[in-house]
Amino acid sequence: MLYVMRCHDTLGSVTASKSYVPRVEDEGCEIFRLTANRVRRFHGEEHIETVILYPGYIFLECDEQHIGKELATLHQIRTRFITYSLSDEATHFLLTISGDRHHIYMSRGIVRNGRAHVTEGPLVGYDDRIVKIDRHKRLAWVKIVDKEKVDTGRMSTDVVVAGLELYEKV
């Protein structure tokens, strides 16, 4: 199960969060931030940079039995955490495209009949989930949960912005 925790520190850094949640990793849970590659142009050249996808949030990956008691203790002691779980479908999607490193690498694809088709990278097979493309910035907005509309009311977890380079139009 994947849990999302809002950290009220400005960085939402994993290091700072580990000091807040020292026992969770000892119980077999992993604390991480989701990162992704983005293409940025400066000094006349394109550079790939790493960005944090959800600043101010960290993710905890663990079983419900391991985290339930720890989160209850955290809620009683510290009121600066807001924690909630993602659905199984959202958990599977995010862990599939980010891999073991919790990092979403650039994908490549083509445009065929006005639709993007991803040919390389972590977004292969998720063409139908792409809701918006910015070809200039090489970004794609991808639905995390395959539904018409998702409203969590907490953070924008209905889409993830991933790098997508469209190199050919057919």
MDAnalysis code that builds the backbone (N, CA, C; Angstrom):
import MDAnalysis as mda
import numpy as np

u = mda.Universe.empty(510, n_residues=170, atom_resindex=np.repeat(np.arange(170), 3), trajectory=True)
u.add_TopologyAttr("name", ["N", "CA", "C"] * 170)
u.add_TopologyAttr("resid", np.arange(1, 171))
u.add_TopologyAttr("resname", ["MET", "LEU", "TYR", "VAL", "MET", "ARG", "CYS", "HIS", "ASP", "THR", "LEU", "GLY", "SER", "VAL", "THR", "ALA", "SER", "LYS", "SER", "TYR", "VAL", "PRO", "ARG", "VAL", "GLU", "ASP", "GLU", "GLY", "CYS", "GLU", "ILE", "PHE", "ARG", "LEU", "THR", "ALA", "ASN", "ARG", "VAL", "ARG", "ARG", "PHE", "HIS", "GLY", "GLU", "GLU", "HIS", "ILE", "GLU", "THR", "VAL", "ILE", "LEU", "TYR", "PRO", "GLY", "TYR", "ILE", "PHE", "LEU", "GLU", "CYS", "ASP", "GLU", "GLN", "HIS", "ILE", "GLY", "LYS", "GLU", "LEU", "ALA", "THR", "LEU", "HIS", "GLN", "ILE", "ARG", "THR", "ARG", "PHE", "ILE", "THR", "TYR", "SER", "LEU", "SER", "ASP", "GLU", "ALA", "THR", "HIS", "PHE", "LEU", "LEU", "THR", "ILE", "SER", "GLY", "ASP", "ARG", "HIS", "HIS", "ILE", "TYR", "MET", "SER", "ARG", "GLY", "ILE", "VAL", "ARG", "ASN", "GLY", "ARG", "ALA", "HIS", "VAL", "THR", "GLU", "GLY", "PRO", "LEU", "VAL", "GLY", "TYR", "ASP", "ASP", "ARG", "ILE", "VAL", "LYS", "ILE", "ASP", "ARG", "HIS", "LYS", "ARG", "LEU", "ALA", "TRP", "VAL", "LYS", "ILE", "VAL", "ASP", "LYS", "GLU", "LYS", "VAL", "ASP", "THR", "GLY", "ARG", "MET", "SER", "THR", "ASP", "VAL", "VAL", "VAL", "ALA", "GLY", "LEU", "GLU", "LEU", "TYR", "GLU", "LYS", "VAL"])
u.atoms.positions = np.array([
    [0.852, -1.170, 0.000],
    [0.000, 0.000, 0.000],
    [0.899, 1.235, 0.000],
    [0.465, 2.253, -0.697],
    [1.232, 3.492, -0.795],
    [0.476, 4.587, -0.056],
    [1.175, 5.243, 0.847],
    [0.600, 6.328, 1.630],
    [1.279, 7.633, 1.241],
    [0.534, 8.717, 1.305],
    [1.060, 10.044, 1.009],
    [1.011, 10.848, 2.291],
    [2.132, 11.487, 2.613],
    [2.197, 12.269, 3.834],
    [2.585, 13.703, 3.492],
    [1.785, 14.649, 3.961],
    [2.059, 16.070, 3.760],
    [2.975, 16.523, 4.882],
    [4.130, 17.063, 4.518],
    [5.082, 17.585, 5.487],
    [5.025, 19.097, 5.423],
    [4.909, 19.728, 6.547],
    [4.783, 21.170, 6.556],
    [6.117, 21.887, 6.508],
    [7.216, 21.153, 6.371],
    [8.473, 21.845, 6.112],
    [8.476, 22.263, 4.648],
    [9.213, 23.280, 4.310],
    [9.148, 23.849, 2.966],
    [9.732, 22.930, 1.913],
    [10.662, 22.070, 2.283],
    [11.305, 21.215, 1.295],
    [10.605, 19.886, 1.105],
    [9.957, 19.393, 2.142],
    [9.365, 18.062, 2.051],
    [10.433, 17.028, 1.814],
    [11.605, 17.257, 2.367],
    [12.730, 16.385, 2.073],
    [12.606, 15.058, 2.800],
    [13.169, 14.046, 2.203],
    [13.131, 12.717, 2.798],
    [13.954, 12.705, 4.076],
    [15.081, 13.394, 4.102],
    [15.936, 13.427, 5.281],
    [15.201, 14.038, 6.461],
    [14.558, 15.179, 6.243],
    [13.799, 15.823, 7.316],
    [12.641, 14.939, 7.757],
    [11.990, 14.281, 6.812],
    [10.847, 13.444, 7.137],
    [11.263, 12.214, 7.923],
    [12.440, 11.671, 7.635],
    [12.921, 10.510, 8.381],
    [13.159, 10.870, 9.843],
    [13.543, 12.109, 10.102],
    [13.720, 12.510, 11.495],
    [12.368, 12.618, 12.201],
    [11.300, 12.913, 11.458],
    [9.962, 12.966, 12.038],
    [9.398, 11.562, 12.239],
    [9.740, 10.666, 11.354],
    [9.151, 9.323, 11.350],
    [10.255, 8.286, 11.492],
    [10.956, 8.264, 12.604],
    [12.126, 7.384, 12.706],
    [11.799, 5.905, 12.737],
    [10.650, 5.526, 13.305],
    [10.373, 4.106, 13.487],
    [9.741, 3.458, 12.270],
    [9.208, 4.217, 11.358],
    [8.478, 3.636, 10.226],
    [9.393, 2.809, 9.341],
    [10.589, 3.313, 9.013],
    [11.502, 2.543, 8.163],
    [12.011, 1.301, 8.873],
    [12.138, 1.363, 10.204],
    [12.564, 0.183, 10.951],
    [11.531, -0.930, 10.878],
    [10.280, -0.584, 10.643],
    [9.193, -1.562, 10.577],
    [9.028, -2.161, 9.173],
    [9.933, -1.879, 8.238],
    [9.836, -2.449, 6.900],
    [9.163, -1.545, 5.889],
    [8.959, -0.284, 6.229],
    [8.374, 0.683, 5.303],
    [9.497, 1.475, 4.634],
    [9.217, 1.941, 3.437],
    [10.192, 2.757, 2.715],
    [9.622, 4.163, 2.533],
    [10.451, 5.164, 2.821],
    [10.059, 6.561, 2.667],
    [10.786, 7.110, 1.443],
    [10.053, 7.781, 0.543],
    [10.690, 8.330, -0.651],
    [9.885, 9.488, -1.210],
    [10.512, 10.232, -2.134],
    [9.843, 11.255, -2.931],
    [9.844, 10.773, -4.372],
    [8.809, 11.124, -5.123],
    [8.788, 10.813, -6.552],
    [9.509, 11.923, -7.299],
    [10.423, 11.533, -8.186],
    [11.145, 12.498, -9.015],
    [10.978, 12.115, -10.480],
    [11.282, 13.063, -11.353],
    [11.155, 12.808, -12.791],
    [12.175, 13.633, -13.558],
    [12.471, 13.202, -14.781],
    [13.331, 13.962, -15.691],
    [12.497, 14.969, -16.452],
    [13.066, 16.144, -16.676],
    [12.462, 17.184, -17.503],
    [13.541, 17.760, -18.401],
    [13.150, 18.153, -19.594],
    [14.074, 18.813, -20.512],
    [13.939, 20.307, -20.305],
    [15.062, 20.967, -20.120],
    [15.073, 22.415, -19.926],
    [16.136, 23.011, -20.830],
    [15.800, 24.138, -21.420],
    [16.726, 24.776, -22.342],
    [17.271, 26.047, -21.708],
    [18.597, 26.111, -21.580],
    [19.247, 27.332, -21.140],
    [20.644, 27.380, -21.738],
    [21.129, 28.601, -21.939],
    [22.403, 28.859, -22.619],
    [22.427, 28.233, -24.008],
    [21.267, 28.183, -24.655],
    [21.184, 27.687, -26.021],
    [21.255, 26.179, -26.158],
    [21.283, 25.451, -25.055],
    [21.371, 23.992, -25.116],
    [20.285, 23.364, -24.251],
    [19.898, 22.162, -24.615],
    [18.916, 21.429, -23.841],
    [19.615, 20.583, -22.787],
    [19.063, 20.599, -21.590],
    [19.611, 19.837, -20.486],
    [18.486, 19.052, -19.829],
    [18.820, 17.876, -19.360],
    [17.838, 17.086, -18.619],
    [18.095, 17.327, -17.142],
    [17.022, 17.729, -16.435],
    [17.149, 17.976, -15.007],
    [16.160, 17.095, -14.250],
    [16.448, 16.869, -12.992],
    [15.585, 16.080, -12.136],
    [14.758, 17.015, -11.274],
    [13.441, 16.784, -11.243],
    [12.542, 17.611, -10.440],
    [11.739, 16.714, -9.499],
    [11.315, 17.281, -8.381],
    [10.448, 16.585, -7.436],
    [9.018, 16.760, -7.934],
    [8.291, 15.661, -8.078],
    [6.944, 15.742, -8.633],
    [5.939, 16.375, -7.680],
    [5.998, 16.056, -6.420],
    [5.052, 16.600, -5.447],
    [5.829, 17.232, -4.293],
    [6.271, 18.481, -4.453],
    [7.016, 19.130, -3.367],
    [6.153, 19.231, -2.101],
    [6.765, 18.995, -0.971],
    [6.045, 19.063, 0.292],
    [5.345, 17.773, 0.675],
    [5.441, 16.751, -0.172],
    [4.821, 15.459, 0.110],
    [5.885, 14.377, 0.064],
    [5.738, 13.387, 0.917],
    [6.567, 12.190, 0.827],
    [5.640, 10.988, 0.710],
    [6.186, 9.901, 0.225],
    [5.426, 8.674, 0.041],
    [5.990, 7.611, 0.971],
    [5.109, 6.821, 1.533],
    [5.494, 5.695, 2.378],
    [4.931, 4.435, 1.733],
    [5.795, 3.466, 1.465],
    [5.364, 2.206, 0.867],
    [5.504, 1.102, 1.909],
    [4.384, 0.552, 2.320],
    [4.424, -0.532, 3.297],
    [3.062, -1.196, 3.412],
    [3.018, -2.263, 4.192],
    [1.774, -2.986, 4.435],
    [0.945, -2.238, 5.465],
    [-0.361, -2.456, 5.416],
    [-1.258, -1.808, 6.375],
    [-0.943, -2.226, 7.805],
    [-0.567, -3.474, 8.004],
    [-0.290, -3.952, 9.360],
    [0.919, -3.259, 9.968],
    [1.901, -2.871, 9.123],
    [3.093, -2.213, 9.644],
    [2.866, -0.742, 9.961],
    [2.016, -0.093, 9.190],
    [1.932, 1.355, 9.316],
    [0.782, 1.844, 10.189],
    [-0.240, 1.044, 10.372],
    [-1.413, 1.507, 11.110],
    [-1.109, 2.038, 12.489],
    [-0.362, 1.267, 13.290],
    [-0.037, 1.668, 14.652],
    [0.871, 2.897, 14.666],
    [1.838, 2.936, 13.739],
    [2.777, 4.054, 13.696],
    [2.078, 5.357, 13.321],
    [1.181, 5.298, 12.325],
    [0.464, 6.510, 11.917],
    [-0.476, 6.995, 13.012],
    [-1.083, 6.091, 13.731],
    [-1.959, 6.501, 14.835],
    [-1.146, 7.248, 15.888],
    [0.052, 6.759, 16.181],
    [0.931, 7.438, 17.142],
    [1.336, 8.806, 16.625],
    [1.678, 8.890, 15.337],
    [2.088, 10.175, 14.761],
    [0.964, 11.196, 14.826],
    [-0.257, 10.771, 14.536],
    [-1.391, 11.691, 14.571],
    [-1.631, 12.220, 15.985],
    [-1.365, 11.405, 16.987],
    [-1.563, 11.855, 18.353],
    [-0.464, 12.822, 18.788],
    [0.752, 12.558, 18.363],
    [1.890, 13.367, 18.821],
    [2.090, 14.612, 17.976],
    [2.056, 14.469, 16.658],
    [2.366, 15.590, 15.767],
    [1.161, 15.907, 14.904],
    [0.734, 17.127, 14.937],
    [-0.411, 17.523, 14.121],
    [0.035, 18.095, 12.790],
    [1.320, 18.113, 12.515],
    [1.770, 18.686, 11.253],
    [1.829, 17.683, 10.108],
    [1.352, 16.471, 10.320],
    [1.273, 15.474, 9.260],
    [-0.177, 15.292, 8.828],
    [-0.388, 15.228, 7.543],
    [-1.680, 14.834, 6.996],
    [-1.385, 13.616, 6.138],
    [-1.923, 12.475, 6.474],
    [-1.578, 11.233, 5.801],
    [-2.838, 10.572, 5.259],
    [-2.750, 10.052, 4.057],
    [-3.837, 9.273, 3.482],
    [-3.267, 8.254, 2.519],
    [-4.058, 7.238, 2.220],
    [-3.573, 6.168, 1.352],
    [-4.097, 6.360, -0.065],
    [-3.315, 5.881, -1.023],
    [-3.736, 5.882, -2.420],
    [-4.414, 4.554, -2.726],
    [-5.261, 4.556, -3.741],
    [-5.947, 3.318, -4.126],
    [-4.929, 2.308, -4.655],
    [-5.350, 1.059, -4.733],
    [-4.468, 0.009, -5.249],
    [-4.070, 0.288, -6.698],
    [-5.013, 0.806, -7.495],
    [-4.721, 1.106, -8.897],
    [-3.687, 2.233, -9.012],
    [-3.846, 3.278, -8.201],
    [-2.896, 4.395, -8.216],
    [-1.529, 3.933, -7.732],
    [-1.508, 3.103, -6.696],
    [-0.250, 2.569, -6.176],
    [0.472, 1.764, -7.248],
    [-0.252, 0.864, -7.911],
    [0.348, 0.029, -8.952],
    [0.900, 0.891, -10.096],
    [0.128, 1.880, -10.540],
    [0.562, 2.730, -11.645],
    [1.830, 3.509, -11.279],
    [1.829, 4.181, -10.137],
    [2.989, 4.996, -9.745],
    [4.236, 4.146, -9.535],
    [4.084, 2.990, -8.909],
    [5.255, 2.132, -8.688],
    [5.737, 1.492, -9.983],
    [4.837, 1.248, -10.933],
    [5.232, 0.669, -12.220],
    [6.034, 1.667, -13.053],
    [5.552, 2.905, -13.158],
    [6.262, 3.859, -14.017],
    [7.499, 4.450, -13.349],
    [7.567, 4.406, -12.016],
    [8.734, 4.990, -11.354],
    [9.814, 3.960, -11.039],
    [9.467, 2.691, -10.979],
    [10.450, 1.643, -10.741],
    [11.006, 1.643, -9.325],
    [12.095, 0.905, -9.133],
    [12.700, 0.767, -7.813],
    [13.340, 2.058, -7.322],
    [13.714, 2.912, -8.260],
    [14.378, 4.169, -7.881],
    [13.392, 5.298, -7.605],
    [12.116, 5.033, -7.806],
    [11.056, 6.037, -7.600],
    [11.329, 7.295, -8.427],
    [11.740, 7.053, -9.669],
    [12.089, 8.135, -10.590],
    [11.463, 7.831, -11.951],
    [10.803, 8.811, -12.544],
    [10.166, 8.624, -13.845],
    [11.092, 9.197, -14.915],
    [11.633, 8.328, -15.739],
    [12.540, 8.742, -16.799],
    [11.755, 9.257, -18.002],
    [12.442, 9.943, -18.911],
    [11.815, 10.471, -20.126],
    [11.304, 9.322, -20.992],
    [10.167, 9.546, -21.614],
    [9.612, 8.603, -22.581],
    [9.698, 9.233, -23.964],
    [9.640, 8.402, -24.999],
    [9.648, 8.883, -26.379],
    [8.473, 8.271, -27.116],
    [7.988, 9.006, -28.117],
    [6.858, 8.492, -28.866],
    [6.642, 9.219, -30.173],
    [5.583, 8.837, -30.873],
    [5.227, 9.445, -32.151],
    [3.769, 9.901, -32.087],
    [3.418, 10.765, -33.025],
    [2.032, 11.190, -33.163],
    [1.466, 10.509, -34.396],
    [0.413, 9.731, -34.206],
    [-0.222, 9.024, -35.308],
    [-1.715, 9.315, -35.250],
    [-2.254, 9.850, -36.352],
    [-3.674, 10.205, -36.444],
    [-4.109, 11.140, -35.311],
    [-3.234, 12.059, -34.970],
    [-3.563, 13.052, -33.955],
    [-3.462, 12.575, -32.520],
    [-2.983, 11.368, -32.293],
    [-2.845, 10.810, -30.940],
    [-1.409, 10.416, -30.678],
    [-0.980, 10.607, -29.452],
    [0.381, 10.224, -29.069],
    [0.452, 8.721, -28.817],
    [1.510, 8.102, -29.324],
    [1.786, 6.688, -29.094],
    [3.196, 6.589, -28.536],
    [3.307, 6.156, -27.300],
    [4.608, 6.063, -26.628],
    [5.300, 4.789, -27.089],
    [6.554, 4.942, -27.554],
    [7.316, 3.808, -28.072],
    [8.437, 3.366, -27.152],
    [8.932, 4.272, -26.299],
    [10.023, 3.950, -25.380],
    [9.778, 4.619, -24.038],
    [10.275, 3.985, -22.978],
    [10.207, 4.587, -21.661],
    [9.110, 4.023, -20.784],
    [8.962, 4.581, -19.586],
    [8.015, 4.032, -18.622],
    [6.544, 4.211, -18.983],
    [6.217, 5.096, -19.904],
    [4.815, 5.333, -20.258],
    [4.312, 4.428, -21.385],
    [5.114, 3.476, -21.839],
    [4.676, 2.545, -22.879],
    [3.469, 1.764, -22.367],
    [2.414, 1.744, -23.165],
    [1.200, 1.036, -22.792],
    [0.167, 1.900, -22.089],
    [0.527, 3.126, -21.791],
    [-0.394, 4.033, -21.106],
    [-0.820, 5.186, -22.015],
    [-0.851, 4.954, -23.324],
    [-1.236, 5.996, -24.287],
    [-2.627, 6.542, -24.006],
    [-3.548, 5.668, -23.624],
    [-4.928, 6.088, -23.405],
    [-5.109, 6.938, -22.149],
    [-4.124, 6.970, -21.281],
    [-4.205, 7.775, -20.063],
    [-3.660, 9.188, -20.243],
    [-3.028, 9.475, -21.375],
    [-2.475, 10.812, -21.609],
    [-3.622, 11.771, -21.884],
    [-3.720, 12.818, -21.063],
    [-4.822, 13.769, -21.212],
    [-4.377, 15.089, -21.828],
    [-3.082, 15.395, -21.763],
    [-2.584, 16.659, -22.303],
    [-1.111, 16.493, -22.632],
    [-0.681, 17.152, -23.710],
    [0.730, 17.128, -24.110],
    [1.188, 18.544, -24.407],
    [2.338, 18.893, -23.906],
    [2.998, 20.150, -24.245],
    [4.251, 19.773, -25.033],
    [4.164, 19.849, -26.361],
    [5.276, 19.413, -27.202],
    [6.496, 20.311, -27.060],
    [6.278, 21.595, -26.777],
    [7.390, 22.531, -26.622],
    [8.212, 22.211, -25.366],
    [7.526, 21.957, -24.248],
    [8.219, 21.644, -22.996],
    [8.494, 20.158, -22.833],
    [7.979, 19.347, -23.754],
    [8.149, 17.899, -23.738],
    [7.591, 17.274, -22.457],
    [6.346, 17.609, -22.184],
    [5.664, 17.094, -21.003],
    [4.344, 16.440, -21.386],
    [3.960, 15.449, -20.623],
    [2.664, 14.789, -20.801],
    [1.982, 14.692, -19.448],
    [0.692, 15.016, -19.420],
    [-0.119, 14.860, -18.223],
    [-0.819, 13.516, -18.350],
    [-0.561, 12.627, -17.406],
    [-1.054, 11.256, -17.481],
    [-1.961, 10.980, -16.278],
    [-3.167, 10.450, -16.555],
    [-4.094, 10.092, -15.476],
    [-3.511, 8.936, -14.675],
    [-3.537, 9.077, -13.364],
    [-3.033, 8.016, -12.499],
    [-4.059, 6.897, -12.382],
    [-5.300, 7.256, -12.185],
    [-6.378, 6.274, -12.081],
    [-7.197, 6.361, -13.351],
    [-7.492, 5.219, -13.944],
    [-8.179, 5.187, -15.231],
    [-9.688, 5.371, -15.050],
    [-10.087, 6.598, -14.690],
    [-11.495, 6.954, -14.535],
    [-11.730, 8.258, -15.260],
    [-12.993, 8.592, -15.445],
    [-13.331, 9.843, -16.123],
    [-12.839, 11.048, -15.341],
    [-13.176, 11.108, -14.061],
    [-12.781, 12.239, -13.231],
    [-12.424, 11.741, -11.844],
    [-11.305, 12.227, -11.324],
    [-10.855, 11.848, -10.003],
    [-10.685, 13.114, -9.190],
    [-11.272, 13.139, -8.004],
    [-11.152, 14.301, -7.137],
    [-10.818, 13.821, -5.740],
    [-9.560, 13.956, -5.341],
    [-9.164, 13.522, -4.013],
    [-9.409, 14.606, -2.990],
    [-9.377, 15.863, -3.404],
    [-9.598, 16.951, -2.480],
    [-8.404, 17.238, -1.595],
    [-7.338, 16.481, -1.743],
    [-6.183, 16.669, -0.869],
    [-4.992, 17.226, -1.633],
    [-4.543, 16.508, -2.630],
    [-3.463, 16.981, -3.482],
    [-3.768, 16.501, -4.882],
    [-3.134, 17.080, -5.851],
    [-3.446, 16.746, -7.229],
    [-2.855, 15.390, -7.591],
    [-3.503, 14.334, -7.141],
    [-3.031, 12.990, -7.453],
    [-3.808, 12.373, -8.597],
    [-4.608, 13.171, -9.305],
    [-5.339, 12.591, -10.424],
    [-4.473, 12.501, -11.669],
    [-3.434, 13.323, -11.779],
    [-2.508, 13.243, -12.908],
    [-1.072, 13.348, -12.408],
    [-0.165, 12.797, -13.198],
    [1.264, 12.955, -12.952],
    [1.847, 13.562, -14.223],
    [2.754, 14.511, -14.072],
    [3.371, 15.162, -15.221],
    [4.706, 14.466, -15.481],
    [4.812, 13.834, -16.645],
    [6.005, 13.069, -16.999],
    [6.610, 13.618, -18.285],
    [7.893, 13.394, -18.472],
    [8.588, 13.827, -19.675],
    [8.240, 12.944, -20.859],
    [7.903, 13.566, -21.989],
    [7.565, 12.827, -23.215],
    [8.075, 13.594, -24.414],
    [8.992, 12.982, -25.147],
    [9.518, 13.587, -26.359],
    [8.850, 12.921, -27.559],
    [8.134, 13.723, -28.346],
    [7.508, 13.216, -29.578],
    [8.453, 13.535, -30.725],
    [9.032, 12.515, -31.328],
    [10.087, 12.717, -32.310],
    [9.629, 12.538, -33.749],
    [8.390, 12.123, -33.988],
    [7.939, 11.932, -35.371],
    [6.434, 12.084, -35.432],
    [5.974, 12.612, -36.553],
    [4.536, 12.742, -36.785],
    [4.192, 11.931, -38.020],
    [3.311, 10.934, -37.849],
    [2.963, 10.023, -38.935],
    [1.539, 10.304, -39.370],
])
